[in-house]
């Protein structure tokens, strides 16, 4: 029987855990550390460094170092360096490949499968990209598990009497809030919400901007605009943020290129009060998603029995104070917030492999699935917070005489207009019997599986024949190409990943399908 493996593929750190003697435990990496930095570096001599070795050389090789690539997952971005292109999936797979190999050495066996966690508010594209990264790394994904749900599993809260918990998960790049009802072997997620662009990285950037301004005021010149200096500034801001959680103040010291008029070393002091003032708006951004989750679950703060924290950024005192202010109770955090998600993933893996008693896990769809109407609106097919797996169908008809194919624009999100949602791609229906417009009736079935991933099917209702249905998403890798990419990828990737550019234009639509239901025409 293979060992159960859970992996928290984080924005700043990746953690691997397994279950021994019925209890989850973190598996250390090759450097003997429990956390592996989610950092990849490509050196001038053709080497690929992953984890702590990559992090150590980031200041001297900033243009060849990849940080926070999780924030690019699911985007159509391609890193272009030296006339080569690589996706965020490929870069993430290098991190997974490293932690997989390290765990194999520690555990003494080959790892073929794992439960991998994702933010609860990850959309279809981001979830699919995570699965693709795992496949590139040689891992079969047992399940994509939402990070807040993993947190509750790690704490063993399903073994207690029935109660309702709220999980706040603030990682390096994302914020999730989930409300779960637990008890008697049942995990039921009532609601999820979050912000896919709010995390510890944003706190680092805010503090880095402040430090750069302090430098300008102290020396009368702008902060050095070199990759090396900017990377130093980023690392100093992150260290200061961490130090300000247990301490009321800290000193920042930077060794920067200087001249005869300015010394190389620049120092300044930062207080926690100053840091909290700089980031007060980031803290308030967590309030909206929390209230939304409470509304969706039809609960008030008084209906929450326990608030559980996950993610290293939840160590910040201001965040814990906000939780107490909103819910009137101290947050619950007895496990290491950096490790708890991976531990919960390992527990889920053990359950799936039959090594631990299973619980009934009812997760929900984080964002509504729907289609674009003729008028440019979004018609929801499966609403957000629907328990998974879920399915629904809608009947479409043709817009022209003799039309034998349709294109349907598939969306995810809560916007009223199609343009305010995430485009999942064009659903191509082919093989429709030729007939006058409006006569064919094609029932399109939408199925969201337990991982929150979409599957589609189509049926000709008049002839009761299956219609070919293919969802073409330009942001996904070609599954047939995954295996072919592995040798070149792990031989030594040499790409610099930058921040994703502005959202891509929506795909040009072909001849549209007609939704035969009334609401799709409004």
N, C-alpha and C positions, 0 to 999 in steps of 0.2 A: 504494500500500500504506500503510495507516495505521501510525502509530508505535506500538510496543508500550508500554503504560502499566501500571505496577504501583502500587497504592496501599495503604499501611499505614494503616488507619483506627484510630488508637490512642486509648487512654483520655485521655492528656494531650497527645499530638502526632499530627498526621497528616503523612505524607510521601509524595511522588509521585516516581516514578523512571521512566526510559525506558532504551533501549539505543541507543547510538551507537557505530558501528565495532566492534560485537561485544562492547562492554563496558557494564555498567550504570552509569548516572549519575543523580544526584538532580536534579530540576527545581526551581529556586527559585520562591518565591511572589512575589506582587506587591510585597511589602516587601523583596524581595531575600534572604529567609531560606530556609534549607533545610528547616526544621521549621515547620509551621503549628500553633499551639496549637489543640487540639480544644475551643475555647471559643466559645460563641455568646451574644451579649448583645442584649437588647431594650430600647431606650431609651424615656424618657417621651415623646419627640417622634415616636415611631413608626418609628424607624430600627432596622434589624437589622445588627449588627456581628458579624463572624466572624474568628477567628484572633487575631493580635496586637492589632488595634484593640479587640477585645472584652476581651482579657486586660488591657490597660492601664487600662481603666475599671472593672475588677471591684471594686476596693476602694470606689469611690464609688457603684457601682450593683450591690451584691451580690444584691439580690432580683430583679434582672432579668438576671443572668448565669448561664449554664448551664455547669457543669464536670463532667467525668467521666461524661458521659451513656452511654458505652459500657457501664457497669456496669448500666444499666437495660435494655439491649437484650434482647428476648425475654420481657420481663415484661409483664403486663397493665396496667402503670401508664399512666395518662393525666394529663398536667399540666393542672390546672384553675386558670386565672387569668382574671378578668374574663369569666366565663361561657363561656370557650372551652376546648377540649381539643385537645392535640397529643400524639403518641406520641414515644418515643425515636427511632423510625425517622425521623420528620419532622425532628427537631432534628439528628440525624446527617446527614441529607441536605443540610442547609445547609452543613455543613463540607465534604462532598463536592462540593457545587456550587461553593464558593469555590475549592477546590484544582483542580478541573476547569477553571474559567474562567482561573485563573492560569496553568496549564500550557498552555492553548490560546494565550494571549498569547505565552508564551515560545517555544513550538514552531511557532507560525504555522499551526496547523490545528485543525479541530474534532475533539474527542475524543468518540467514541461508545461505546467499550468499554474495559474494563480488567480486569485480575486484581486482586482485592481480598483481602487477607489477614484471617484470623480466628484467634483462639487455638485451638490444637489441641483444647483441652478444651471448646470451645463446643458446646452442645447443639443439637438441631434447631431449637428456637424462636429461639435467638440467631443461628444461621446464616441462617434465613429472614428475620429482622428486618434483618440486614445486607444481604441481597439487596434487600429492599424499600426500604431507604434509598438504595441505588444507583439503583434504578429511579426513585425520586422525583427524584433529582439528574440524571436523563437519561443514565444509564450502563447499558449492557448488560454484565452480569458474564460475562466469558469463563470465569472459574473462581474459586471461593472456595478459596484456598490456605492451608493451615495455616502459621502463622508460623514454627515451627521448621523445616519443610520449605523454606520460602522462604529461611531463613538458610543452610541447606546449599547451596542453588542459588546464592546470592550469592557464596559462597566458592569456587564451582567445584569442590567436592569430588568431584563425579561424574566428573571427569577424572583422578582419581588411582587408584592401585591399590586393590583391594578392601580395605575396612576398615569398622569399626563406630564410629559417632560417637554421642554423646549431646548434645543441644541443650538448654541451660537458657535459657529466655526469661522474664525478669521485667520486665514492662512497668509502666505506671502503675496498671493495675487487675487484671491477671491473671498467673498463673504457669503455664507449660507446661514439661513435660519430654518429649522425644521421643527414641527410639532408632532410628537408621537404619543400614541396611547399604548401602554405596555401592560402586560400581565398575563399569567396563566399560559405562557408559551406563545403569545401572539404579539407581534410588532405591527402596529397599524400606523402608518404615516398619515396624519390628517391634512397637513399642508406644508408646502415649502415655498420659500421666497429667497431673495438674495440679490447680490450685485456682483457680476462677473468681473468688474473692474474696480474692486476695492479690496485692498490687502495691505500687508506690512510693507510691500514695496512702495506704496503711495506715501506712507509715513517717512520712509527713507528719503524719497524724492523731495518731500516738503522740507525736511531738515537740511538736506544738501543745499537746496536753494537758499535757505536762511544762512547757512555757513558761508556760501559764496558771497552773499551780500555783506556779511560781517567782514570778510576778507577785503572786499572793495572799500569799505569804510575805513578799515584799519590802515590799509596800504595806499589807498588813493588810486588803485588800478584794478581793472577787472580780474577776476579769477582766471588763471591760465587756461586757455581754451585748447588744451591738448588732450588726446585720448587718455594718456597716462595720468594726467592731473585729475581729469573727470572721474576716472575709475578710483583713484585714491579718495576723492571726495565722497563718492558713493559708499565705499567701504567704511570710511570714518563715520558717516551718518548712520549706517547700520549698527556699528559698534556702539555709538552713543545712544541710539534708541534702546538697545538691549540693556546697557548699563543704567539707563534712567528708570527702568522698571523697579529695581530694588533700591536705587539711590536717588536722593533729591537733586543731585547735580553730578556733572562729569566734565572732564577736560578733553578737548579735541586737539590732536597734534598732527600736523601734516608736514611732510618733508617734500617741498616743492622746488622745481627748478628756479633759481634766483640769479641775481647779478650782484655787482659790488654794492649797489644801493639798498638791496633788500636781502635779508638773511633767508636761507633755504627753509628753515623750520618756522612754521607759523602755528601759534597756539591760541585757543580761546576757550572760554567756559560756557557751558550750556546747562540751564536748570530744567528740572522736570516741569515746573510751572510754565516756563517759556515754551517748551516742547508741546505741552498740552494746549497752550494758547494757539500755537501755529497749526495744530491739527484738529482743532475743535470741530470744524466743518466735516472732517472725515468721520469723526465719531458720530455726528448727527446723521450722517448718511445711513447708519445702521438702524436708525429708528423707523424709517419708512417701511423697509422690508419686514421688520419685526411686527409692526402693526398690521401690515397686509396679511401676513401669515395668521395672525390672531383672528382677523376678520374672516379669512377663508375657512378657518377651523371653527368659526362661530364661538369663539372664546374671548374672555377678558383676561388681563394679567392675573387676576385672582384665581382663574381656573387652571393655572400652571402650578403643578406640585413641586417641580424642581427645574432649575436652569443649569444646564451642563455646558462647559466650555471646552473647545478644542481649537488647535492651531496655536503656534508659538506666539503670535501677536496678541493673544488673549491674556498674556502676562501683564500687559499694560494696566496700571492701577485705574486710569480713567475709564477704561472699558468695564472693569469690574464694578466701579462705582455707578456707571450708567445702568448696568443690569440690576443692581440693588435698588436704584431709584425707580426703575420701571416696574419691577416685580415685587419689591418689598422684601426680598430675601437675598442672602449671599449666594453667589453662584457655586455650584458643586464642581470641584476639580481636584480629585485625589490622585489621578493618573497624570503622567507627563503629557501636556497638551501637544507636544511635538510627536509623540509616539502612539497616542491613543487610537488614531484612525487606522494605522497599519495593524495594530493589535486586533481591532474589531474586524478588519478584513480577513485576518488569519482565523478568527473564530468562525466567520461565515464560510471560509474554505473548508474548515474541519467539519462543519455541519453538512456541506454539500458532498463531502467524501465519506460521510457516515461515521466520522470519528467522534462527533459530539451530538447530543440530542438536538434534533432540529426544532426550530421555532417557525411559526407561520409568519412570514415576512411580507407585509403588504405595503409596498412603496407606491409612489404616485408619479404621474407625469408632471414635470416641472413647468412646462410651457405648453399652451394650446397648440394643437395641430389643425391646419385648415388649408383652404385653397383660395385663390384669387377669383373673384366674380368678374363678370363682363364689365361692371361699372367701376372696377378697381378697388372694391372693398375686400375685406378678409372674412370668409365664411368659416366658422369653426366647425371642425368635424369631431375632434376629441378635446374637450375642455381641459384646462390645467387642473391639477390635483385630482384627476381621475385615477382610481386605483389601477395598478398594473398587475398582469397584462390587461390590455384594453383593446376593444375593436369597435369600429363603427363603419357605416357605409353611406354612400351618396350616389344618386342616379344622375348620369349625364347623358346628353344627347348631342347630335351633330348640328353644325352651324351652316352647312352647305349641302346641296344635293350631291349624292355620290361620294360623300366624304368617308374615307376608310381609316383615318387616323385622327387622333386628338392629341393636343398638348395641354396639360393642366399644370398651372403654377402652384406648387406645394409650399406652404408657409408654416412658420412656427413663431408664436408670440401672441401678444395681447392687443396689438394695435387695431384700430377700426379700419384704417386704410391698409391695403396690401403693402404699400411702400414703407409702412412703419413696422413691418415684421421681418424676421429672418427668412431669406429665400433658401429653401432646401433644394431647389432645382425644378426642372420640368419633368412631369410624369408623362411619358409617351405611351399612348395606347394605339396599338396597330392590329389590323385584321378585323376591323369592324365591317360587318356586311354592308354592301353598297345599297343605299335606299334614299328616298327624299329626305331633306333636312327635317329634323325633329322626330323622325320615325324611330331610328335606333334608340335603344335604351341600354346603357352600359352601367352596371352597378360596380362602383369602385370601392373595394374594401380597404380600410386602413387599420393596421394592427400595430400597436406599440407593445413590444415584449417587456420582460421583467427588467431589462437593462435600459429601458426607455428608448430603444431604437425602433425606427419605423420600417414596416414591411407593407407592401401593397399588392393587391390582386384585382382582377377585373373580370366581370361576367356579362356576356350578352344575354339580357333577360328574355329577349324574344326567341333566340335560338338555343338558349341555355348552353352556350359554348364559352369556354374560357377565352379571354382576350389577352394578348401579350401586353404586359404592363412593365415598363422599365423607368425607374427614377434616375435621371441623369443629373448627377451633382458634380460640378466642375471642381469642387474643393476636395473631393475624395480621391484617394489613390486607386488605381486599377488593381483589383485583387489579384489578377493574373500576373501582375508585375512585382508583387511583394517579395516573392521568393528570389526573383532575379536581382533585386536590389541589395540583398544581404551581403554577398561577398565584397562588393565594391564599397559598401557603406562602412563595414567594420574593418576594412583594410586601412582606412585612414581618411576620414572626411575632412575637407579643408574649406570650410565655409564660415563666414561671419554672418550671424543672424541678426537682423535689425528689427526695430519695432514695426508692426504691421502698418501698412499704408491705409489711407482712407477706404471706407467700404467700397467694394467693387460695384460697378453698375449692374443692375438687374439684367438677366439674359433677355435677348430679343425674343418676343413671343411669335410663334407661328400661328397658323389658323387655330383659333381658340375653340375649346369645348364649350358646350352649353350645359349649364346645370339645370336640370329639369325641375328642381324644387323652387318654390316661390322666394324663399329668403335669400337665395343666392343671387337673385336678380335685383335686390333692393339697392 
